[in-house]
Amino acid sequence: MFGSDANTLWFAAGAALAAVAVLAGFAFTRRRGSLAEPAPPAVRGVSAAALDLGRRPAGVADAMCRSFLEWLAEHEGQAELWASFDQLVRELLTEHLGANRVRCYHVRAGAEALQPLSGGHGEIVGPSSRHGVLGHVATSGKEFVAGDPGCGPLLDDLAARTEEPWVWIWPVREAGGTLGVVAVGNLRQVGAPGFGLRRTVGQLLTIFWRHTACVERWRVVQRTDRGSGVLTRNDFFTLAAHALNDSYQTNEPVVAVVLALEGMRRLDDSGRWEERDRLIERLGCALARRVRSDDLVGRFAD
């Protein structure tokens, strides 16, 4: 339970609370394994209808677009979309290509490793973003298809020698850069998908990925306090409640810290608002630089 007045934050987190320190109108929570792992999709056989769609890329495109729009509507208010999107991609590839063992990774600028979209496969850190066949696709932005003469025997050898051999890797591209990669270990559909169908599916996954990224960016803008650059009060409380709930479910600890800036009210009372705003902005930037990606930082006092 969370509650607040002008200068403080109080809460009761039960056994999940590891520590509380009163130090400003900012607070953040941290939890280990912050993202609830989605259940892997059920392995489904490829129906006769799916095989028929597999011969008609236009039919596949129509079905995939309907599935994506339904998914967007169902997850409109969800706090974090990427784990659910990861599951959606796996389900779409299983249904329309008979794919199995699908992995999705973010490609982050300057990062040594690919970042899994979710923790559903037990991965905390993904494979190298610069080496191996996944690294080749991430850096070159070129599709890999096992056995395709255009890819060459070297890449076939790299794909086969990895811990998890891949038969198809699709780069998600935007503005000349690679946003992510989708890797498939098996294509169980009778007869390997042809170029047209595979390209249709890959291009649609790119569109869906980019749209999801735009939705996430817009949501970040909406819930960001303009002065400090951290979460607004209501969004912080909402996300913190989700964090506590996830921690209760998995018996993991949560650390909550509250910072109280003495003297901030005097800046308000004396009309030194620009100085106050600069101080808040500097503190928000400092906190954002020091916390981890799964930490929540929010401003809750005016």
N, C-alpha and C positions, 0 to 999 in steps of 0.2 A: 504494500500500500504506500503510495506516495502522496505528499501534501506539501504546500509551500505558503510562505508569506512573502513580504517584499525582499527580505534579505537572506532567508534560510531555506533549506530543503530538509524535510524529515521523511523517514520511511521506515517500514518494518519488513525485512526480507526473510525472516525466519532462519532456517538452517542453511539456506543458500548464501547468506551474507557472510563474506569472509572478513571484511574490515570496513570500518567507517572512519573517515578523518575529516574534521571540520577545519577547514583552512580558510568563494566570491560569488558572485552571481553566476558561476559556472559549475557544472558537474559532469562527471563522466562515469560510465560503468564499463567494466571489462569482464568478459567471460571466456573461458577456454572452450575451443571448439564451437565458436559462436554460431555457426550456421547449422541449423537442424538438417541432418542428412536426409535427403528424400529417398523414399523407397524406390528401388530400381523397378523399371516397368516390367510387367509380366511378359515372359517370352511367349509370343503368340505365333501360331502357324500362319502362313500366308494364304489367305482365302482365295477362292477362284475369282472373286470380284477384284481383289487386289492384283492378282496376276493379269487380269484383263486391263486394269488401269495401267499396269506396268508397261503395256504395249502402247499406251496412249498418253504421252506427256501432258497433253492439255487436260485430261481427266485427273491426273495426279496433281497438277497445279491447282485445279479448282478445289479438290478435296483438301489439300494442304492449306490453302488460304482460308477455307472455312474453319479448319481446326485451329489455326492461329488466331483468328478473330474470336472464336469461342473462348480460347485460352486467355486472351487479353481481357475479355469481359469478366471471366471468372476470377481473375487475379488483379482486378483494378485497384483494390485497396490493400493489397499485400505489401508488407514492409520491404521485402527484398525479392526481386524477380528472378535472379540468375539461376538459383537452384531449380526452380520450377521450369524455367526455360530449358535447362539442361535435360530435364526429364521429358519435356515436350519434343525436343530434337530426337532423342532416342526412340520415342514412340512413333514419330513420323517416319524415321528411317526403317524401323522394324516393320511398320505397316506397308510402306510403299516400295521398299527395296529388299525386304526380307533380311535386313541388316541385323547383326548381332555384335556385341562387344563394341559399343560406341563410346567415344570419349570426346568431350568438348573442352577447349582450353582458351583462355584469354592470352593474347600476346601483348605484354606491357613494354613500352619503350625503355630500353636500358636494362631490363630484367634479364638475369642469367637463365631463369627457368620459366616455363609456361605455367600459367595459373589455372588450376581446374575451376570450372564454373561452379562446381559444388563439391562437397566432401562425401558424396554418396558412394564413392568407390574407394574410400579409405586413403585418398591422396591428400597430403597437406601441401607438398611441393610437387609440381609436375616435372616432366622431362626437360632436358636442356632446350633452350630456345634457339640455340646456335649450332648444335651438333646433331648427328643422326638424321633420319629421314623426316622426323617431325620438325627439327630445327631447319632443315633445308626448305620445307614448305613454308615455314613461318618467315624465313628471311627472304626467300625468292618470290613468294606469293604465287607459286606455280602448283597446280594440282598434281597429285601423285596417284597413279593407277598401277597396281602390280601387274607385271607382264606387258605393259604398254611399251612398244618399242621407242616411243617418243621420250620416255622417262630414262631409258638406258639401264644396262645391267647393274651398274654401281648402286643406283638407288634401290633396285630390287634386292640386292644383297644387303644393303643397310636395313631395309624394311623387314627382311627375313631374320636378321641377326639380333634384332631388338628383343627385349624381354617379352613384349607383346607385339607379335608381327602384325603389320597393317596391310590391307589390300586396297584401301582407298583413303586418301587424305585430301580434304577440301579446304582451301584458304578463304577466310572471310575478309574481304578487302573493302577499303574505303579511302578515297582521296590519295591513292598511291601507296597506302600503308596496309599492313595486315593487322586486323583487329583480333582475329582468333583463328583457330583451326578445328576442324571436325574430323576425327579419325575413326575409321571403321575396320574392325578386325576380321569380320566374316560377312559375306553376302550370301544368304541362304536361299535366295530366290532361284527357281529353276532357270538356268541360263543367266549369264552375267548381264546386268543392265547395259543397254546400249549407250552410246555417247549422248544421244539426244535426251534420254530420260535422266541419266546421271547429271548432265549439265543443268537440266530444268530443276531438279531437286537441289543441287548445289546453289544455284542462283537464288532460289526461293529462301533457302536457309540464310543466305547473305542478307536478303531483304528483311527477314524476320529478326535476325541478330541486330542489324543496324537500327531497326525500329525500336526494339527493346532497349538498346543503348540510349536512344533519344528519350524514351519514356523515363528511364532511370535518371538521366541528366536533368530533365525537367522537374522531376520530383525532388531532386537535390536542391535545385534553385528555389522551389516552393517552400521547402522546409528549412532553408538556411537564413539565419538572422543576418541582416545586411550590415549591421555594425560590427559584429564579432566574427562573422564567417562560420559560426558553428550552428548547431540545431536550434530552432526556436523552442520555446517552452513546451508547447503542446506536443510537438513532434518528438522532443526528447522524452517526455513522459510516456508517450505511446510506445516508442521503440525500447525504452528501458523496461517497460512492462513485458514486452515480448522477450527481452533478454532474460529477465527473471523467470518467466514461465518456462523458457527452454532449459534454463539451468535447473529448475525444480525437476523437470522431466528426466534429466540425465544425471542428477545429483552432482552437479559441478558447481564450483564456487563463483561468486560474483564479488568484485571489489567496487565500492562506490566511494567517490571522493567529492567533497563539497568545498569550494573555495569562497571565502567571504572577504571582499576587499574593503578594509577599513578606510574611511575618508572619502569614498566615492560619493556619498550623499552630500558632503561638504562642497564638492565640485558642482553638483547640481544646484545647491542652495545659493552658491555665490555666482551663479551664471556662467561658470567656466565650462560650457557644454562642449566646445571644440576640443579642449584638453581632455575632458572625460571620454569623448568618442575616440580620440587617438589612443588613449590608454586601453580602452576596451578592445580596439582593433589589434593592438600589439599583443595583448594577452591572448586573444583568440588565435592569432597566427602562431604564437609560441606553443599553445596547447596542441593545435592541429599538427604541428611538426613533430611533437614528441610522442604522440599516442600511436597505437597500432591501428591497422585497417579495420579490426573488429571491435575497436573501442567506440563508445558513444560519448560525444561531447556536446553539451547544450548550455545555452544561456537562459536563465529562468527568472532573473530579477531585472527590473527596468532601471 
